[in-house]
Amino acid sequence: MIQVLYFTEPLRCAIMNHSCQREFCLACELGFLFHMLDTAQGIPCQASNFLRAFRTIPEASALGLLLSDSDDARKKVNFPRLVQSWTRFVLQQIHSETPEVQDDEMQKTEKAGEMGSQVSKLFGWTLLNSNQCRCGNIREKESTTLLCSLVYPEPLPPGRKPLNVVVSHESNDLCIFQLQSKRLKSLPEILTVSSGLENQQDLNFWQTQTEMFGNKDSKAMSFCSSAPVPKRCRYGNCCTRAGCKFFHEKDKGKRYVASKVDVDTSVQSACSWLPLSILVTLNHDGTVDICRADCKMQTEASTSQDTSSDTGKDDSIVGKDKKPSAGKEGQAGNGNEGDDSEMKEDEVDVQREEEEAKAVLYELTSVVSVVNNSRTNIVSCIRVGPSYHIHHQGGPATQWYLFNDFTIVPISPEEAVWLPLDWKLPCVLHYTVADISNKPPPTVKAAVSAEVFQQDISLAANGGRRHVTFTPLSPSEILKQGDIVAMDAEFVTLNQEEAEIRSDGTRSTIRPSHMSVARISCIRGQGPLEGIPFIDDYIATQEQVVDYLTQFSGIQPGDLDVTISSKHLTTLKATYRKLRYLVDEGVIFVGHGLKNDFRVINLVVPADQVIDTVLLFQLPNKRMVSLRFLAWHFLGLKIQSKMHDSIEDAKTALRLYRKYQQLEREGRVTESLKEMYEAGRKSSWKVPGADEE
């Protein structure tokens, strides 16, 4: 479902441009996640920070949007209703968080919630609610809804009458509303439709419509899964094959034309009851006329062909029996009758053209469905536009994709609307204005600036400048692309690992441990202050810590508590924004085991911006060496004798990198690594004289 929001380009750009200082802001976390998806280049991204912020919202828990990990609890969940509630809640939450907020306003206000947002501009239906009483008083109020729910017809039982609503009124003590109406004033650019389908009656209605539409034997349909977007060639620009059908970087910008093999004409001729495109007309009285547009042209063409053939037969018959008129009056009379009929036909045609001109063409862009199997999976079919493919693959193609967890496969449009209700239930549909791609693409500005280093304030009651262990960056220190920053992070455990021992003696992990970042330290890698830390943040947490891992992290109980901590305590979001700024500026990170650090921090860093000493000092097909042993062997230092310290580890990694550069200049890298592995085998990879673990 997050992928649906990500591939909605106007929403994605608006969220990525959003930035605020609230600790738990869903829009900010979505922006960080979207940025990772943009820069990951195929690497799976986790939404751990987004889920962390999501769990802190009381409304999410009240609506039942937080699922338990137990299988018994999952079996009781109504997943179609969950998908619809989640979509409605997320849109409303982002709508309330994205209005412009003053710098001194840290909390949302009712006034801010009433302001317009980019979400309301894209998804908002403007409604005029009108209530008229017997006394003639009319009360009108505008409202905006972000999601439209389908209501299926339900006939009233015999003798049942509509219920009157009794309310208080200023002019009358009791007033019975005789008329309650809603008029639509404007259409959104993106129609978000909840399909309902929460009971068997709704399913029967949908199934009946599908059968009446002519798709009774829907299971017999076959689909073409070939993609008009070519895969990358394994040989790249070095490929010499003539007419290679795969994509090359040198072909970037060229339009890919699908071959005849890629197109299945039998599938394209099939139509589903769920339309791929619709025409929506907003009338003056607030009513809406909706008709499908995907099968309309084919139907009209066949109808006009049949009509013309029938008309030709009638004209030929009349022509045989028709006699030419001898008098002018007869000619005039026949001419007036013909002119009147032609004028009426012209008026009808003009009226039809005016109605079509007012109609807005919407195209289906995503279908979120629930697959009823043993695990009840949620899948999304998303139509990805040419702008995304140009940015990532180089060809202006439009393609449907099926997103099923980490599996992504291209599909045909017909498969996206193929909905066998016995195992696949549509939950949320998105229709987007067809000409939205013709509008200039929104620009994504840098959501994080250097001001994040000036907004560094400790949350701890006892953590003042006396306890600061770092020297902040001065305004004259501008980190630029290629600058070196040494980094290390420490973690604590929120949930212990759950495992079982099988009968054969093997160990199986049922649920891995949940790690949370507790401390992040960054060291200057060049300049007169080389080796001096400029970030040493302890991360405050509201969650219960099961194990502080003091021996490995150096974190003591109370260090992360706002009330008693004496450390420089800050929020994860504040430190995350600092790291995001460094990544965006092109800074190169040096550290030991940074892959795991960035994974827990939930930050994607390009591979060319990471120098990991665990990989520098490793021979092919050999074991990875600990930072402690590397420091003893190459630098003669004994570190981590009692507990870990992130500043010490970051400084050691920086010195090891400088040592590696020296060995590289001398041409002794391989020789030195062989000597290190030999020394490790002799000492069993233990530092002589240090406390052995």
C-alpha positions in Angstrom: 0.0 0.0 0.0 3.0 2.3 0.6 4.1 1.5 -3.0 0.7 2.9 -4.2 1.5 6.2 -2.5 5.1 6.2 -3.8 4.1 5.8 -7.5 1.6 8.6 -7.2 4.1 11.2 -8.5 2.5 14.5 -7.3 2.0 13.0 -3.8 5.5 11.6 -3.7 7.1 14.9 -4.6 4.9 16.8 -2.1 5.8 14.5 0.7 9.5 14.5 -0.1 9.5 18.3 0.0 7.9 18.2 3.5 10.1 18.7 6.5 9.2 19.6 10.1 10.7 19.2 13.6 7.9 17.0 15.1 9.4 13.8 16.4 6.8 11.5 15.1 5.5 12.8 11.8 4.1 10.3 9.4 4.6 12.6 6.4 8.3 13.1 7.2 8.9 9.3 7.7 7.1 8.7 4.4 9.4 11.3 2.7 12.5 9.6 4.1 11.2 6.2 2.9 10.4 7.5 -0.6 13.9 9.0 -0.8 15.4 5.6 0.1 13.3 4.0 -2.6 14.5 6.6 -5.1 18.2 6.0 -4.3 18.2 2.3 -3.4 18.6 1.0 -7.0 16.9 -2.3 -6.4 18.0 -2.8 -2.8 15.1 -3.8 -0.6 14.1 -1.0 1.8 12.6 -1.4 5.2 9.9 0.8 6.7 11.0 0.4 10.3 11.2 4.1 11.1 7.8 4.7 9.5 6.3 1.8 11.5 7.9 3.2 14.7 6.1 6.6 14.1 2.9 4.8 13.1 2.7 2.9 16.4 2.9 6.1 18.4 -0.4 7.4 16.9 -3.3 6.6 19.3 -5.9 6.6 16.5 -4.0 3.9 14.6 -4.3 1.6 17.6 -7.9 2.5 18.2 -8.8 1.7 14.5 -7.1 -1.7 14.8 -4.4 -0.9 12.3 -1.7 -2.4 14.4 -1.5 -6.2 13.9 -0.1 -8.7 16.3 2.6 -11.1 15.2 0.7 -14.2 16.3 -1.1 -16.3 13.7 -4.2 -16.6 15.8 -4.7 -12.9 15.9 -4.2 -12.5 12.1 -6.9 -15.1 11.4 -9.5 -12.8 13.1 -8.6 -9.7 11.1 -10.9 -8.5 8.4 -8.2 -7.6 5.8 -10.4 -5.9 3.2 -11.7 -3.6 5.9 -8.1 -3.1 7.3 -6.8 -2.0 3.8 -9.6 0.5 3.4 -9.3 1.9 7.0 -5.5 2.1 6.6 -5.8 4.1 3.3 -8.4 6.5 4.8 -6.3 7.0 7.9 -3.0 7.6 6.2 -4.5 10.1 3.7 -6.2 12.0 6.6 -3.1 11.9 8.7 -0.9 13.3 6.0 -3.5 15.9 5.2 -3.3 17.1 8.8 0.5 17.1 8.9 1.4 18.7 5.6 0.0 22.3 6.0 2.6 24.9 6.5 3.4 25.2 10.2 5.1 28.2 11.9 8.5 27.5 13.4 7.2 28.0 16.9 4.2 25.7 16.4 5.2 22.2 17.2 1.7 20.8 17.6 -1.1 20.5 15.1 -4.0 22.9 15.7 -7.6 22.8 14.5 -6.9 25.8 12.3 -4.0 24.0 10.6 -6.2 21.0 10.1 -8.7 23.1 8.2 -6.1 24.5 5.9 -5.6 23.1 2.5 -2.8 20.7 1.8 -1.4 18.9 -1.2 -3.3 15.8 -0.2 -6.6 17.7 -0.3 -5.7 19.2 -3.7 -5.0 15.8 -5.1 -7.5 13.5 -3.4 -10.1 15.9 -2.0 -13.8 15.9 -3.0 -15.4 19.2 -2.1 -19.0 18.6 -0.9 -21.7 21.1 0.1 -23.8 19.6 2.8 -27.3 21.1 3.0 -30.0 20.6 5.7 -33.4 22.1 5.2 -36.1 22.2 8.0 -39.8 22.6 7.9 -39.4 26.2 9.0 -37.5 26.8 5.7 -34.2 27.4 7.4 -31.3 26.0 5.3 -27.9 25.2 6.8 -25.0 24.6 4.4 -21.5 23.6 5.2 -18.6 22.6 3.0 -16.5 19.6 3.7 -13.7 17.7 2.1 -13.5 13.9 1.8 -10.4 12.1 0.7 -11.9 8.6 0.0 -15.2 7.6 -1.7 -16.8 4.4 -0.6 -19.0 2.4 -2.9 -22.5 1.8 -1.5 -24.3 -1.1 -3.1 -28.1 -1.0 -3.6 -30.2 -2.5 -0.8 -33.9 -2.6 -1.3 -36.0 -1.5 1.7 -38.3 -4.1 3.2 -42.1 -3.6 2.6 -43.6 -1.0 4.9 -40.2 0.5 6.0 -40.0 4.3 5.9 -37.0 6.6 6.0 -36.0 7.6 9.5 -36.4 11.3 10.5 -33.6 12.9 12.5 -34.5 15.1 15.5 -31.9 17.7 16.3 -31.7 21.0 18.2 -32.0 24.2 16.3 -31.4 27.9 17.2 -34.7 29.2 15.8 -36.9 26.2 16.9 -36.6 24.0 20.0 -37.3 20.9 17.9 -36.9 20.8 14.2 -37.3 17.8 12.0 -35.1 17.9 8.9 -37.2 17.2 5.9 -34.3 17.3 3.4 -30.7 16.4 3.7 -28.6 16.6 0.6 -25.0 16.6 -0.5 -23.8 18.4 -3.6 -20.5 17.8 -5.2 -18.7 21.1 -6.0 -15.4 19.8 -7.4 -13.7 16.7 -8.6 -10.3 15.6 -7.4 -7.3 14.8 -9.6 -7.1 11.3 -8.0 -10.2 9.3 -7.2 -9.6 7.0 -4.3 -12.5 4.5 -4.2 -13.1 2.0 -1.4 -14.9 -1.0 -2.9 -16.6 -2.2 0.3 -17.2 -5.9 -0.2 -17.5 -6.5 3.5 -20.4 -9.0 3.4 -21.7 -11.7 1.1 -24.5 -9.4 -0.3 -21.9 -7.0 -1.7 -19.9 -9.9 -3.1 -23.0 -11.2 -4.8 -23.7 -7.8 -6.4 -20.2 -7.6 -7.7 -20.3 -11.2 -9.0 -23.7 -10.6 -10.7 -22.4 -7.4 -12.5 -19.3 -9.4 -13.7 -21.5 -12.1 -15.1 -23.9 -9.7 -16.7 -21.0 -7.8 -18.3 -20.1 -10.9 -20.2 -17.1 -12.2 -18.2 -18.9 -15.2 -16.7 -16.1 -17.6 -17.3 -13.4 -15.3 -16.0 -11.2 -18.1 -14.8 -10.5 -19.2 -18.4 -8.9 -15.9 -19.3 -5.2 -16.0 -20.0 -2.8 -13.0 -19.6 0.3 -11.8 -21.2 3.0 -11.1 -18.6 5.7 -9.8 -20.9 6.8 -6.2 -20.2 7.2 -3.4 -22.7 10.0 -2.2 -20.5 13.2 -4.2 -21.5 15.5 -5.7 -19.0 19.1 -4.5 -18.7 21.7 -6.3 -20.9 24.2 -8.2 -18.9 27.0 -7.0 -21.2 26.0 -3.3 -20.8 27.5 -0.9 -23.4 30.0 -3.6 -24.3 27.3 -5.6 -26.0 28.1 -6.2 -29.7 25.0 -8.3 -30.7 23.1 -6.7 -33.5 19.5 -6.0 -32.7 19.8 -6.9 -29.0 16.4 -6.6 -27.4 17.8 -5.7 -23.9 18.4 -2.3 -22.6 21.7 -0.5 -22.8 22.8 2.8 -21.1 23.8 4.1 -24.5 20.1 3.7 -25.6 18.9 5.9 -22.8 16.2 8.3 -24.0 15.2 6.1 -26.9 11.6 5.0 -27.0 11.2 1.2 -26.7 8.8 -0.3 -29.2 7.2 -3.6 -28.2 7.6 -6.4 -30.7 4.7 -8.4 -31.9 5.6 -11.2 -29.6 5.1 -8.9 -26.6 1.4 -8.2 -27.4 -1.4 -10.7 -27.0 -4.3 -9.4 -29.1 -6.7 -11.9 -27.6 -6.2 -10.5 -24.2 -6.5 -6.9 -25.3 -9.9 -7.5 -26.7 -11.2 -8.7 -23.4 -13.0 -6.2 -21.1 -13.5 -6.5 -17.4 -16.5 -5.1 -15.4 -13.9 -3.0 -13.6 -13.1 -0.3 -16.2 -9.5 0.8 -17.0 -10.8 4.3 -17.7 -13.9 6.3 -17.0 -15.5 9.5 -18.0 -16.9 11.6 -15.1 -19.1 14.6 -15.7 -19.9 17.0 -12.8 -23.4 18.6 -13.5 -24.6 22.0 -12.3 -26.8 20.5 -9.7 -23.9 18.6 -8.1 -24.8 15.2 -9.5 -22.2 13.1 -11.3 -22.5 11.1 -14.4 -20.0 8.3 -14.8 -19.5 6.1 -17.9 -16.7 3.7 -18.8 -14.3 4.8 -21.5 -12.1 1.7 -22.1 -14.7 -0.4 -24.0 -16.7 2.6 -25.2 -14.9 3.3 -28.5 -15.1 -0.4 -29.5 -18.8 -0.6 -28.7 -19.6 2.7 -30.5 -17.6 1.6 -33.6 -19.5 -1.6 -33.8 -22.8 0.1 -33.2 -22.2 2.8 -35.8 -21.2 0.1 -38.3 -24.4 -1.8 -37.7 -26.4 1.4 -37.9 -24.8 2.5 -41.1 -25.4 -0.9 -42.7 -29.1 -0.9 -41.7 -29.5 2.7 -42.8 -28.0 1.8 -46.2 -30.6 -0.9 -46.7 -33.5 1.4 -45.7 -32.3 4.1 -48.1 -32.0 1.7 -50.9 -35.6 0.5 -50.4 -36.9 4.0 -50.1 -35.0 5.0 -53.2 -36.8 2.5 -55.2 -40.3 3.5 -54.2 -39.6 7.2 -54.0 -40.8 9.4 -56.9 -39.4 12.8 -57.7 -41.7 15.7 -56.8 -43.0 17.8 -59.7 -43.9 21.0 -57.8 -41.8 23.5 -55.9 -44.1 23.3 -52.9 -43.4 19.6 -52.6 -39.7 20.3 -52.9 -39.9 23.0 -50.4 -41.9 21.0 -48.0 -39.6 18.1 -48.2 -36.6 20.4 -47.7 -38.1 22.0 -44.6 -38.8 18.7 -43.0 -35.2 17.6 -43.8 -33.8 20.8 -42.4 -35.8 20.5 -39.2 -34.6 17.0 -38.6 -31.0 17.9 -39.4 -31.2 20.9 -37.1 -32.4 18.7 -34.3 -29.7 16.2 -34.9 -27.1 19.0 -35.0 -28.5 20.3 -31.6 -28.2 16.8 -30.1 -24.7 16.5 -31.5 -23.7 19.9 -30.1 -25.2 19.1 -26.7 -23.4 15.7 -26.7 -20.1 17.4 -27.6 -20.6 20.0 -24.8 -21.2 17.2 -22.3 -18.2 15.3 -23.5 -16.1 18.4 -23.2 -17.1 18.8 -19.6 -16.4 15.2 -18.9 -13.1 14.4 -17.2 -11.2 11.3 -18.3 -9.8 9.2 -15.4 -7.5 6.2 -15.9 -7.1 3.3 -13.4 -3.6 3.6 -11.9 -3.7 1.1 -9.0 -5.8 -1.8 -7.5 -5.1 -3.0 -4.0 -6.5 -6.5 -3.4 -6.5 -9.1 -0.7 -5.6 -12.7 -1.7 -7.4 -15.2 0.5 -5.0 -18.0 1.2 -3.4 -19.5 4.3 -1.7 -16.2 5.1 -4.2 -13.7 3.6 -1.8 -11.7 1.6 -2.2 -8.1 0.3 -1.1 -7.3 -3.2 -1.1 -4.2 -5.4 -1.3 -3.8 -9.1 0.2 -0.4 -10.0 0.4 1.4 -13.3 3.9 3.1 -13.5 4.1 6.1 -15.8 6.8 7.1 -18.2 8.4 9.7 -15.9 9.5 7.0 -13.5 10.9 4.8 -16.2 12.8 7.8 -17.7 14.3 8.5 -14.3 15.3 5.0 -13.6 15.5 3.0 -16.8 15.8 5.5 -19.6 12.7 4.6 -21.7 9.4 6.6 -21.7 7.2 3.5 -21.2 4.0 2.8 -19.2 3.7 -0.5 -17.6 1.6 -2.3 -15.0 3.4 -4.1 -12.2 2.2 -6.6 -9.5 3.7 -5.9 -6.1 3.6 -8.9 -3.8 5.8 -8.3 -0.8 9.4 -8.3 -2.2 8.2 -9.9 -5.5 7.6 -7.4 -8.4 6.6 -8.7 -11.8 5.2 -6.9 -14.9 1.7 -7.7 -15.9 -0.8 -6.7 -18.5 -3.6 -4.2 -17.9 -6.2 -7.0 -18.3 -4.6 -8.9 -15.5 -4.8 -5.9 -13.2 -8.6 -5.8 -13.5 -9.0 -9.6 -13.5 -10.7 -10.2 -10.2 -11.9 -13.7 -9.4 -13.8 -13.0 -6.2 -13.4 -16.5 -4.8 -9.8 -15.8 -3.9 -9.0 -12.2 -4.9 -11.0 -9.3 -3.4 -10.5 -5.7 -4.6 -10.3 -3.2 -1.7 -9.1 0.2 -2.9 -9.0 1.6 -6.4 -7.2 4.7 -7.7 -8.3 6.6 -10.8 -6.1 9.5 -11.9 -6.9 12.3 -14.3 -5.5 11.3 -17.7 -3.8 14.6 -18.5 -2.0 14.8 -15.2 1.2 13.6 -16.9 1.0 16.6 -19.3 1.5 19.0 -16.4 5.0 20.0 -15.6 6.6 17.5 -13.2 6.9 18.9 -9.6 10.4 19.5 -8.5 11.8 17.9 -5.4 13.8 20.3 -3.3 16.3 19.4 -0.6 14.2 18.5 2.4 17.1 18.8 4.8 19.5 21.7 5.0 22.6 22.5 7.0 20.4 24.2 9.6 19.8 20.8 11.2 23.2 21.2 12.9 22.2 24.6 14.3 19.0 23.1 15.8 20.9 20.7 18.1 19.3 20.8 21.5 19.6 18.2 24.2 16.4 16.8 25.6 17.9 15.5 28.8 17.1 17.5 31.9 20.7 17.1 33.2 22.3 17.2 29.8 23.8 20.6 29.3 26.9 21.8 27.5 29.0 20.5 30.4 28.3 16.9 29.2 28.8 17.5 25.5 31.5 15.2 24.2 31.7 16.7 20.7 32.5 20.0 18.9 29.6 21.0 16.7 30.3 22.1 13.1 30.9 25.8 12.8 29.2 27.8 10.1 32.5 28.0 8.3 32.9 24.2 8.2 31.0 23.2 5.1 31.1 19.5 4.3 31.1 18.9 0.6 31.2 16.0 -1.8 34.1 13.6 -1.2 34.8 14.7 2.4 35.6 11.9 4.8 33.4 11.3 7.9 34.1 8.4 10.3 31.0 7.0 11.9 30.0 4.3 14.4 26.7 3.4 16.1 25.7 1.5 19.2 22.4 -0.4 19.7 20.1 -1.8 22.4 17.6 -4.7 22.2 13.9 -4.0 22.5 12.7 -7.6 22.0 14.7 -10.7 22.6 15.2 -13.3 19.9 12.8 -16.2 19.9 14.3 -19.5 18.8 13.7 -23.2 19.1 16.0 -26.3 19.2 14.9 -29.0 16.8 15.0 -32.7 17.5 18.1 -33.0 15.3 20.0 -30.4 17.4 19.7 -27.6 14.9 18.6 -24.1 16.0 15.8 -22.3 14.3 15.0 -18.6 14.7 11.3 -18.0 15.1 11.4 -14.3 15.6 14.7 -12.2 15.4 15.6 -9.7 18.0 14.5 -6.1 17.5 17.4 -3.7 17.7 17.1 0.0 18.2 19.8 2.6 17.7 21.0 4.1 20.9 24.1 6.2 20.0 25.5 7.7 16.8 29.0 9.3 16.6 30.5 11.0 13.6 34.2 12.2 13.4 35.8 14.7 11.1 38.0 13.0 8.6 40.1 15.9 7.4 41.1 19.5 8.2 42.7 20.9 11.3 40.1 19.2 13.5 40.6 15.8 12.0 39.6 13.1 14.5 37.4 15.5 16.5 33.7 14.3 16.8 31.0 16.7 15.6 28.0 14.3 16.3 27.7 12.2 19.5 24.0 11.8 20.0 22.2 9.5 22.4 18.8 8.5 21.0 15.9 8.9 23.4 13.4 6.1 23.3 9.9 5.7 24.7 9.9 1.9 24.2 10.9 -0.5 26.8 14.5 -1.6 26.5 15.0 -5.3 27.2 18.8 -5.4 27.1 21.2 -2.5 27.0 24.1 -4.7 25.8 26.4 -2.6 27.9 29.4 -4.8 27.3 29.1 -4.3 23.5 27.4 -0.9 23.3 28.7 1.0 26.4 25.1 2.2 27.0 24.1 2.2 30.7 20.6 2.1 32.1 19.3 5.6 32.3 21.4 7.0 29.5 18.3 7.1 27.2 15.9 8.4 29.8 15.0 12.1 29.4 14.5 12.6 33.1 17.8 11.3 34.5 20.2 11.1 31.6 23.4 13.2 31.6 24.2 12.6 28.0 23.4 14.7 24.9 20.0 13.2 24.3 18.1 13.8 21.2 15.4 12.2 19.0 16.1 9.6 16.3 14.6 11.9 13.7 16.9 14.8 14.6 20.0 12.7 14.2 18.6 11.0 11.1 18.2 14.4 9.4 21.8 15.1 10.1 22.9 11.9 8.5 20.5 12.5 5.6 22.1 15.9 5.0 25.6 14.3 4.9 24.4 11.6 2.5 22.8 14.2 0.2 25.9 16.3 0.1 28.0 13.3 -1.1 30.0 12.8 2.1 32.0 9.5 2.3 31.4 7.4 5.4 34.3 5.4 6.9 33.6 2.8 9.6 33.6 -0.9 10.6 30.5 -2.9 9.7 28.6 0.1 8.4 26.1 -2.1 6.5 24.5 -3.3 9.7 24.6 0.2 11.2 22.7 1.8 8.3 20.3 -1.1 8.2 19.2 -0.5 11.8 19.2 3.3 11.4 17.0 2.7 8.3 19.1 4.8 6.0 20.2 3.9 2.4 23.6 5.2 1.5 25.0 4.7 -2.0 27.8 2.1 -2.2 30.3 4.7 -3.5 29.8 6.7 -0.4 30.7 3.9 2.0 34.3 2.7 2.9 34.0 -0.3 5.3 37.2 -1.3 6.9 35.8 -4.8 7.5 35.9 -5.2 3.7 39.2 -3.3 3.1 41.1 -5.7 5.4 39.7 -9.0 4.0 41.1 -11.4 1.5 38.7 -13.2 -0.9 37.0 -16.1 0.6 38.5 -15.4 4.0 36.8 -14.5 7.3 36.0 -11.0 8.4 38.3 -9.6 11.1 37.1 -7.6 14.1 38.0 -4.0 14.6 39.7 -4.9 17.9 42.1 -7.3 16.2 42.8 -4.9 13.3 43.6 -2.1 15.7 46.1 -4.3 17.6 47.8 -5.7 14.5 48.1 -2.6 12.4 48.0 0.3 14.9 49.3 -1.4 18.1 46.2 -0.3 20.0 44.2 -2.2 22.5 40.6 -1.0 22.3 37.3 -2.3 23.7 39.0 -3.9 26.7 36.0 -3.3 28.9 33.2 -2.0 26.8 32.6 -0.4 23.4 32.7 3.3 22.8 31.4 4.6 19.5 33.8 7.6 19.4 36.8 5.3 20.0 35.6 2.9 17.3 35.0 5.6 14.8 38.5 7.1 15.4 40.1 3.7 15.1 38.3 3.0 11.8 39.5 6.3 10.5 43.1 5.5 11.5 42.8 2.1 9.9 41.7 3.7 6.6 44.7 6.0 6.7 46.9 2.9 7.3 45.3 1.1 4.3 46.0 4.2 2.1 49.6 4.0 3.2 49.9 0.3 2.4 48.2 1.0 -1.0 50.8 3.6 -1.8 53.6 1.2 -0.9 52.0 -1.6 -2.8 51.9 -3.9 0.3 48.2 -4.4 0.8 48.0 -8.1 -0.2 51.3 -8.9 1.6 50.1 -7.2 4.8 46.8 -9.0 4.8 48.4 -12.4 4.4 50.6 -11.5 7.4 47.5 -10.5 9.4 45.7 -13.8 8.7 48.8 -15.7 9.7 49.1 -13.8 12.9 45.4 -14.4 13.6 45.7 -18.1 13.1 48.6 -18.3 15.6 46.8 -16.2 18.3 43.3 -17.7 17.6 42.2 -14.2 16.7 42.6 -13.0 20.2 44.5 -9.8 21.2 47.5 -10.9 23.4 47.4 -9.3 26.9 43.8 -8.0 26.6 40.8 -9.4 28.3 39.7 -12.4 26.3 36.0 -12.9 25.7 
